[in-house]
Amino acid sequence: MQVELGIDIVNVKRMKQLIQKQGDTFLLRLFSDEEIAYCRERRRHAYESFAARFAAKEACIKAFGGTQASLTYKDIVVRNNADGRPSLSVAADILRRFNVEGISVSLSHEKEFAVASVCVMRKDA
C-alpha cells in the first residue's frame, strides 16, 4: 500500500471576507449544498467551518498529486459521521482512477486559522 499525505491551512478572516464579498457565487463554486447547509447551521463558527472544509479540499488535492490529479473542489465533499468525526467523499470514478483504498481526514480550527490533513491510501499497482 502506498500512502500519500496532504495538509493545508486557511486564514479564517480571509475566508470570511471572500464569503461576504462574493456570497453564494463563491460558496457554490467550492462547496456542495450539503456542506453549505452544515456550515451555516454552525452559526457562530460558520466561517471556521467553511475554512476547515476548504483546507480539507486543498489537502485532498495535494494528497492526490496536486494539479496533476485534475480534481475539482466539487469532486470532494466533507461530511461528519454520526459520531461527529469528519470524513471525505470523493467521486467514485476518481477513486478508481487513482486506485484508492481509503481516505482519512482531520480538521481543526482555532480563531484565526483552520487546518486539515488528508491521508490517501492507494492499493499497490
C-alpha positions as a Markdown table, in Angstrom:
| # | Residue | x | y | z |
|---|---|---|---|---|
| 1 | Met | 0.0 | 0.0 | 0.0 |
| 2 | Gln | 1.2 | 3.5 | -0.8 |
| 3 | Val | 0.3 | 6.4 | 1.5 |
| 4 | Glu | 0.0 | 10.0 | 0.3 |
| 5 | Leu | -0.3 | 12.9 | 2.6 |
| 6 | Gly | -1.7 | 16.4 | 2.1 |
| 7 | Ile | -2.0 | 19.3 | 4.5 |
| 8 | Asp | -3.4 | 22.9 | 4.2 |
| 9 | Ile | -4.0 | 25.9 | 6.4 |
| 10 | Val | -6.6 | 28.6 | 5.8 |
| 11 | Asn | -6.9 | 32.1 | 7.3 |
| 12 | Val | -10.5 | 32.3 | 8.7 |
| 13 | Lys | -10.6 | 36.1 | 8.3 |
| 14 | Arg | -9.7 | 35.8 | 4.6 |
| 15 | Met | -12.4 | 33.1 | 4.1 |
| 16 | Lys | -14.9 | 35.4 | 5.8 |
| 17 | Gln | -14.0 | 38.3 | 3.6 |
| 18 | Leu | -14.4 | 36.2 | 0.4 |
| 19 | Ile | -17.8 | 34.9 | 1.5 |
| 20 | Gln | -19.0 | 38.3 | 2.5 |
| 21 | Lys | -17.8 | 39.9 | -0.7 |
| 22 | Gln | -18.8 | 37.2 | -3.2 |
| 23 | Gly | -21.6 | 35.4 | -1.4 |
| 24 | Asp | -23.3 | 32.4 | -2.8 |
| 25 | Thr | -21.4 | 32.6 | -6.1 |
| 26 | Phe | -18.2 | 31.9 | -4.1 |
| 27 | Leu | -19.7 | 29.2 | -1.9 |
| 28 | Leu | -21.4 | 27.3 | -4.8 |
| 29 | Arg | -18.1 | 27.2 | -6.7 |
| 30 | Leu | -16.4 | 25.4 | -3.9 |
| 31 | Phe | -18.9 | 23.6 | -1.7 |
| 32 | Ser | -21.8 | 21.2 | -2.1 |
| 33 | Asp | -25.3 | 22.2 | -0.9 |
| 34 | Glu | -24.8 | 19.8 | 2.0 |
| 35 | Glu | -21.6 | 21.4 | 3.1 |
| 36 | Ile | -23.1 | 24.9 | 2.8 |
| 37 | Ala | -26.1 | 23.9 | 4.9 |
| 38 | Tyr | -23.9 | 22.3 | 7.6 |
| 39 | Cys | -21.6 | 25.3 | 7.9 |
| 40 | Arg | -24.5 | 27.8 | 8.1 |
| 41 | Glu | -26.0 | 25.7 | 10.9 |
| 42 | Arg | -22.9 | 26.3 | 12.9 |
| 43 | Arg | -23.9 | 30.0 | 13.2 |
| 44 | Arg | -21.1 | 31.3 | 15.5 |
| 45 | His | -18.5 | 29.1 | 13.9 |
| 46 | Ala | -19.7 | 29.2 | 10.3 |
| 47 | Tyr | -16.6 | 30.8 | 8.8 |
| 48 | Glu | -14.3 | 28.5 | 10.7 |
| 49 | Ser | -16.3 | 25.5 | 9.4 |
| 50 | Phe | -16.1 | 26.8 | 5.8 |
| 51 | Ala | -12.4 | 27.4 | 6.2 |
| 52 | Ala | -11.7 | 23.9 | 7.6 |
| 53 | Arg | -13.7 | 22.3 | 4.8 |
| 54 | Phe | -11.8 | 24.3 | 2.2 |
| 55 | Ala | -8.5 | 23.3 | 3.9 |
| 56 | Ala | -9.6 | 19.7 | 3.6 |
| 57 | Lys | -10.3 | 20.0 | -0.1 |
| 58 | Glu | -6.9 | 21.6 | -0.7 |
| 59 | Ala | -5.2 | 18.9 | 1.4 |
| 60 | Cys | -7.0 | 16.2 | -0.5 |
| 61 | Ile | -6.0 | 17.6 | -3.9 |
| 62 | Lys | -2.4 | 17.7 | -2.6 |
| 63 | Ala | -2.6 | 14.1 | -1.4 |
| 64 | Phe | -3.9 | 13.1 | -4.9 |
| 65 | Gly | -0.9 | 14.7 | -6.5 |
| 66 | Gly | -1.8 | 18.4 | -6.8 |
| 67 | Thr | -2.9 | 19.9 | -10.0 |
| 68 | Gln | -2.0 | 16.8 | -12.0 |
| 69 | Ala | -4.8 | 15.0 | -10.2 |
| 70 | Ser | -7.5 | 17.0 | -12.1 |
| 71 | Leu | -9.7 | 17.1 | -9.0 |
| 72 | Thr | -12.1 | 19.9 | -8.5 |
| 73 | Tyr | -13.4 | 21.3 | -5.2 |
| 74 | Lys | -16.8 | 19.9 | -6.0 |
| 75 | Asp | -15.4 | 16.4 | -6.5 |
| 76 | Ile | -14.6 | 16.4 | -2.8 |
| 77 | Val | -17.3 | 16.6 | -0.1 |
| 78 | Val | -16.6 | 16.9 | 3.6 |
| 79 | Arg | -19.1 | 15.2 | 5.9 |
| 80 | Asn | -19.4 | 14.5 | 9.5 |
| 81 | Asn | -20.0 | 10.9 | 10.6 |
| 82 | Ala | -22.7 | 10.0 | 13.2 |
| 83 | Asp | -20.1 | 10.3 | 15.9 |
| 84 | Gly | -19.1 | 13.8 | 14.7 |
| 85 | Arg | -15.8 | 12.8 | 13.1 |
| 86 | Pro | -15.1 | 14.3 | 9.6 |
| 87 | Ser | -14.9 | 12.2 | 6.5 |
| 88 | Leu | -14.2 | 12.8 | 2.8 |
| 89 | Ser | -16.3 | 11.6 | -0.1 |
| 90 | Val | -14.6 | 11.7 | -3.5 |
| 91 | Ala | -16.2 | 10.8 | -6.8 |
| 92 | Ala | -16.1 | 7.1 | -7.4 |
| 93 | Asp | -14.5 | 7.4 | -10.8 |
| 94 | Ile | -11.6 | 9.3 | -9.3 |
| 95 | Leu | -11.2 | 6.7 | -6.6 |
| 96 | Arg | -10.9 | 4.0 | -9.2 |
| 97 | Arg | -8.6 | 6.1 | -11.5 |
| 98 | Phe | -6.2 | 6.6 | -8.6 |
| 99 | Asn | -6.6 | 3.1 | -7.1 |
| 100 | Val | -7.7 | 4.4 | -3.7 |
| 101 | Glu | -8.3 | 2.0 | -0.9 |
| 102 | Gly | -9.2 | 4.6 | 1.8 |
| 103 | Ile | -9.1 | 8.3 | 2.7 |
| 104 | Ser | -8.7 | 9.7 | 6.2 |
| 105 | Val | -9.1 | 13.4 | 7.2 |
| 106 | Ser | -8.5 | 15.5 | 10.3 |
| 107 | Leu | -9.8 | 19.1 | 10.7 |
| 108 | Ser | -9.1 | 21.7 | 13.3 |
| 109 | His | -9.8 | 25.4 | 13.7 |
| 110 | Glu | -8.9 | 28.0 | 16.4 |
| 111 | Lys | -10.0 | 31.6 | 15.9 |
| 112 | Glu | -7.7 | 32.8 | 13.1 |
| 113 | Phe | -6.8 | 29.6 | 11.4 |
| 114 | Ala | -8.3 | 26.3 | 10.1 |
| 115 | Val | -6.1 | 23.4 | 9.2 |
| 116 | Ala | -6.7 | 20.0 | 7.6 |
| 117 | Ser | -4.6 | 16.9 | 6.9 |
| 118 | Val | -5.6 | 14.2 | 4.5 |
| 119 | Cys | -4.1 | 10.7 | 4.1 |
| 120 | Val | -4.9 | 8.8 | 0.9 |
| 121 | Met | -4.2 | 5.1 | 0.9 |
| 122 | Arg | -3.6 | 3.6 | -2.6 |
| 123 | Lys | -3.5 | -0.1 | -3.4 |
| 124 | Asp | -0.3 | -1.4 | -4.8 |
| 125 | Ala | -0.2 | -1.3 | -8.5 |
